[in-house]
Structure formats: structure tokens, C-alpha cells
Amino acid sequence: MPILKNDITEALNRVKSYVHKTPVLTSTYFNELTGVELFFKCENFQKVGAFKYRGATNAVLQLTAPQKAKGVIAHSSGNHAQALALAAKTQGIKAHIVMPSNAPEVKSDAVAGYGAKITFCEPTLEAREKTVKTLVNQFGYTEIHPFDNDRIIAGQATAAIELIEDVPNLDAIIAPVGGGGLLSGTALAAHYFEKNLAVYGSEPQKANDAKRSLDAGELIPIINPSTIADGLLTSLSPRTFSIIKEHVSDIFTVSEQEIKEAMKFVWERMKIIIEPSSAVAVAAVLKNKEVFGSKKVGVIISGGNVDFTNLPF
């Protein structure tokens, strides 16, 4: 079943008493640097420090009583793990998170702090999925996938709806893309609520499955990517790719150096903490000024969970 306009409206009504309505910030410096009127939707100020809390909350609130009794499970390198752990805790539900062994310590510590049980596995998608399947069979958990889930996507769309409501007549929105939950939700929000709004994605050159897939017209997963943007390591799913293929105008890729520079720029000039995955969207605007010149552009700052013991600059 496709995700309908009503699904997104209901998601917004469902989660709004649980999530922060995050601020939209502007920066004269970035506007002058790019020649673009930029509006930053700051999901780094969201609970758990990332947009992921929206989707996790929307999914958890729709569980049945038997599902709540047995608990939930997911595999995640960080932000979805924290989001699901807190969303479950808020509803008095057990959460079990499968994390890759190379997940940033700041994120695994936060997951544990929210009361979730953690099982570490090898840092491959195959290992993550196999571990989740084993635990589901053993304990009867309900899996809440980080992005391959309609309720997750509808929840993530609520960030773009808020941005569209706060800043009328945007010309474009750009969001980072890993598994595609945020970009899919953003694209659907634009499609249903602001017809003339172009949607763009951004991703690291070293994890560029979404760009390659969109250009080829078919899903091309990437195997074991390595990038500083640890939240964007996962490839698209058929579900997210189908939405992106239909509703996203283009996807821009940026180098590791461009990600670091954009992250540092935001820290220095806007005095807000963003993580490398968020900086990917900022870097894409800096790199493609001619695409966005003289337009009103929304930039979704996806999160601000940074390992301060391992800063890239």
C-alpha cells in the first residue's frame, strides 16, 4: 500500500505531543556565501538529537497490545537505535537494539542510557539482519526497521511538513540520504503539501548508492561503504527507492573533505552542533550554488550526535 497524504497528516497529529517542533534557523553568512536564501530545519534539536525520533514514535504508538507486551527490536548504527530506545521507554515497552561493533561509542552509550538492551554484531548489513532475525525468533519481538517501514517514513515526513508550514513558498528542500527514510518522507511531504517544491538528496561520494540508483533507474546497493557520515552507510531499500525515484529531482554527492568543511562552517558560523551526516546536505548546497541560486531552499539538518573524542577537524 502506498503512503497516502492522510497517513502523514495522522502521523503529525499522533507524534506532535511527543516530539519537539524544532526551530528553523537562518544565516546571513551562508546566504551571502551561496547566493541562496537558506532555511535550516534543525532536527539536531530533536529528542535524541536526530529526526529519527519522529518515525520511531509514530511506529511505536501504533503497536498492538500483544506487540507492546513482547517488545521491539531494530538494527541501527546509532540514531534510530537511540530513537527507538527512547520511544519504547516512553511507552513502557522493552527495546532490544542490534548495533554494529564499529558504532560510535557516544551512540551506543546513549542507547544503553535509554534502557535498551544492546547486542553487537559484525559491521555488515547481512550480520545485522541475521542477528535481528535470530532474536525475533527467540523472543517474539516486533521489528521496527530504521527506514524500510511505512510508519517510519510517514513519521519522518513530519519534519518537512513543519518546515513547509513555517516557511511558505520554498522552492526546494534538500535532505541527506542513507537508507532513504528521511528523503522518502520529505519527498512525500512535498508531493502532498507543496506541489511546486523540488526535492533533492545528498550523500557522500564514498556511499553513493542512491545517486547511482537514481541515475540508473534501478536499485544498486553499495557493499561496505566507508565514510565519516556514519549515519549514511546504509543502502536504499526497494520501498524507499521507489518513492525517491518518483519524487526526487536529483541527488548530489560530496567528498569527505567537503563534508568536514561544511560541518566546521556550521559549527563556527551558526554556533550549533551538527553531525557529519547533516553536513552532507549543507556541503551539497555549497558545492552546487548554481542549482539553487536566488531560490528559497530548506535544508534538513538531520542530527547532532557527535563523538567529541573523535572530531574530524
C-alpha positions in Angstrom: 0.0 0.0 0.0 1.4 3.5 -0.8 1.8 6.0 1.9 -1.1 8.5 1.5 -1.5 12.1 2.4 -3.8 11.1 5.3 -1.1 8.8 6.7 1.3 11.7 7.0 -1.3 14.0 8.5 -2.3 11.4 11.0 1.4 10.8 11.8 1.9 14.5 12.6 -1.2 14.6 14.9 0.0 11.4 16.5 3.5 12.4 17.4 3.3 16.2 18.0 2.7 15.8 21.7 5.8 13.6 22.0 8.4 15.3 19.7 9.9 18.7 19.6 8.7 21.1 16.9 12.3 22.0 16.0 13.3 25.6 15.0 14.1 26.8 11.6 17.3 28.9 11.6 18.8 31.3 9.0 22.3 32.5 8.5 23.3 35.7 6.7 26.8 34.3 6.3 25.5 31.2 4.4 23.1 33.2 2.3 25.8 35.6 1.2 28.3 32.7 0.6 25.9 30.8 -1.6 23.6 33.4 -3.1 20.7 31.2 -1.8 18.1 32.1 0.8 18.6 29.1 3.2 16.3 27.8 5.9 17.8 25.2 8.2 15.3 22.8 9.8 17.2 21.9 13.0 16.5 18.3 13.8 19.7 18.3 15.8 17.5 19.9 18.5 15.0 16.9 18.3 14.8 14.5 21.2 17.7 12.0 21.0 19.4 14.6 18.8 18.0 13.5 15.5 14.9 13.3 13.2 14.7 9.6 13.8 12.6 10.1 17.0 9.7 11.2 14.8 9.5 7.9 12.9 10.2 5.7 15.9 7.5 7.4 17.9 5.0 7.1 15.1 5.7 3.4 14.8 5.7 2.6 18.5 2.4 4.4 19.1 0.7 2.1 16.6 1.8 -1.2 18.1 -0.9 -3.6 19.3 -1.2 -4.6 22.9 0.4 -8.1 22.3 3.2 -6.4 20.4 3.8 -4.0 23.2 4.0 -6.8 25.7 6.8 -8.6 23.8 8.8 -5.5 22.9 10.5 -4.1 19.9 13.8 -4.7 18.1 15.8 -2.9 15.4 19.3 -2.8 13.9 20.9 0.6 13.8 24.3 2.2 13.8 23.1 4.9 16.1 20.3 7.5 15.7 17.5 5.1 15.0 18.7 3.0 17.9 18.5 5.9 20.3 15.2 7.0 18.9 13.5 3.6 19.2 15.0 3.0 22.7 13.5 6.3 24.0 10.2 5.9 22.1 9.8 2.5 23.6 10.8 3.6 27.1 8.3 6.5 27.0 5.5 3.9 26.4 6.9 1.4 28.9 8.0 -1.1 26.2 11.1 -3.2 26.1 13.6 -2.4 23.3 16.5 -4.6 22.0 18.9 -2.9 19.6 21.4 -4.7 17.3 24.4 -2.4 16.7 27.5 -2.9 14.5 30.7 -3.3 16.5 32.1 -0.1 14.9 29.1 2.1 16.0 30.3 5.4 17.7 30.6 4.9 21.4 28.6 8.1 22.0 25.6 6.5 20.3 25.8 3.1 22.0 26.2 4.8 25.4 23.1 6.8 24.7 21.1 3.7 23.7 22.1 2.0 26.9 21.2 5.1 28.8 17.7 4.9 27.5 17.3 1.4 28.9 17.6 -0.7 25.8 19.4 -4.0 25.6 22.2 -4.0 23.1 23.6 -6.9 21.1 26.7 -6.1 19.0 27.5 -7.8 15.7 29.9 -7.6 12.8 29.6 -4.3 10.9 27.8 -5.7 7.8 24.2 -5.5 6.8 24.0 -9.3 6.5 25.2 -9.7 10.1 22.8 -7.1 11.4 19.8 -8.6 9.7 20.7 -12.2 10.7 21.1 -11.2 14.3 17.7 -9.4 14.4 16.0 -12.4 12.8 17.5 -14.8 15.4 16.4 -12.6 18.3 12.9 -12.1 16.8 12.5 -15.9 16.5 13.8 -16.3 20.1 11.8 -13.6 21.9 8.9 -12.7 19.6 9.9 -9.0 19.2 8.3 -6.7 16.6 11.0 -5.4 14.3 10.8 -1.7 13.6 13.2 -1.2 10.7 15.2 2.0 10.5 13.7 3.1 7.1 12.0 0.2 5.3 8.7 0.8 7.1 5.8 2.9 6.1 5.1 4.1 9.6 8.7 5.2 10.0 8.7 7.1 6.6 5.4 8.8 7.5 6.9 9.9 10.8 10.0 11.3 9.2 7.8 13.3 6.8 6.6 15.4 9.7 9.8 17.4 9.8 9.3 18.6 6.2 5.6 19.4 6.9 6.7 21.6 9.8 9.3 23.3 7.6 6.7 23.9 4.8 4.3 25.4 7.3 6.9 27.7 8.9 8.5 28.8 5.6 5.8 29.3 2.9 6.7 29.2 -0.8 10.0 27.3 -0.6 11.5 26.5 -4.0 13.4 23.4 -2.9 14.3 21.1 0.1 17.4 19.1 0.4 18.0 16.3 2.9 20.7 13.7 3.4 20.1 10.1 2.3 21.3 6.8 3.7 18.6 4.2 3.9 16.2 6.8 2.5 13.6 7.1 5.3 14.1 10.9 5.7 14.4 11.7 2.0 11.3 9.5 1.2 9.3 11.2 3.8 10.5 14.6 2.8 9.6 13.9 -0.9 6.1 12.7 0.0 5.5 15.7 2.2 6.4 18.0 -0.7 4.3 15.9 -3.1 1.2 16.1 -0.9 1.5 19.5 0.7 3.6 21.8 -1.6 3.2 20.7 -5.2 5.8 23.0 -6.8 8.6 22.2 -4.3 11.6 20.4 -5.8 13.2 17.8 -3.5 16.9 16.9 -3.6 19.0 14.3 -1.8 22.7 14.5 -0.8 25.1 11.7 0.1 28.8 11.0 0.4 30.7 10.1 -2.7 32.0 7.1 -0.8 28.5 5.9 -0.1 26.7 6.9 -3.3 24.2 4.1 -3.9 21.3 6.5 -4.0 22.8 8.6 -6.7 23.9 5.6 -8.8 20.5 4.0 -8.3 18.6 7.1 -9.3 20.7 7.7 -12.4 20.4 4.0 -13.5 16.7 3.7 -12.7 17.3 0.6 -10.7 18.4 -0.2 -7.2 22.2 -0.6 -6.9 23.2 -1.3 -3.3 26.7 -0.4 -2.1 28.8 -3.0 -0.2 30.6 -2.0 3.0 31.0 1.8 2.3 33.3 3.8 4.5 32.6 7.5 5.2 32.8 10.0 8.1 29.0 10.3 7.7 28.3 7.2 9.7 24.5 7.8 9.6 24.5 7.3 5.8 26.2 4.0 5.5 23.1 2.0 4.7 21.8 1.5 1.1 18.3 2.3 0.0 15.5 -0.4 0.2 13.1 -1.1 -2.7 10.5 0.7 -0.7 12.4 3.9 -0.2 14.0 3.8 -3.7 10.5 3.6 -5.3 9.5 6.8 -3.6 12.7 8.6 -4.3 12.7 7.5 -8.0 9.2 9.1 -8.4 9.5 12.2 -6.4 13.2 13.3 -6.0 14.7 15.6 -8.7 18.3 14.7 -8.2 20.9 13.5 -5.6 24.2 15.3 -5.1 27.4 13.7 -3.8 30.1 15.3 -1.8 33.7 14.4 -0.8 34.9 13.6 2.7 36.7 16.9 2.8 33.7 18.8 1.7 31.7 17.2 4.5 34.3 18.2 7.1 34.5 21.7 5.8 30.7 22.2 5.8 30.4 20.7 9.3 33.1 23.1 10.6 31.5 26.1 8.8 28.2 25.4 10.6 29.8 25.0 14.0 31.8 28.2 13.6 29.2 30.4 11.9 25.9 29.2 13.3 27.1 28.0 16.7 25.2 24.8 16.5 26.4 21.2 16.7 25.7 19.1 13.7 27.0 15.6 12.9 28.7 14.7 9.6 25.6 13.2 8.1 23.8 16.6 8.5 26.8 18.4 7.0 26.4 16.3 3.8 23.3 18.4 2.9 25.0 21.7 3.7 28.0 20.6 1.6 25.8 19.8 -1.3 24.4 23.3 -1.4 27.8 24.9 -1.1 29.0 22.7 -4.0 26.0 23.3 -6.2 25.3 27.0 -5.8 24.3 27.4 -9.4 21.4 24.9 -9.0 19.9 26.8 -6.0 20.9 30.4 -6.9 18.5 33.1 -5.7 16.0 30.4 -4.5 14.4 29.8 -1.1 15.8 26.4 0.0 15.1 24.3 3.0 18.0 22.3 4.4 17.1 19.5 6.8 19.8 19.2 9.5 19.2 15.6 10.3 21.0 15.3 13.6 23.7 16.5 16.0 25.1 13.4 17.7 28.9 13.8 17.5 31.6 11.8 19.1 33.6 14.5 20.8 36.6 12.2 21.3 36.9 11.8 17.5 36.2 15.1 15.8 37.1 15.3 12.1 38.7 18.8 12.5 
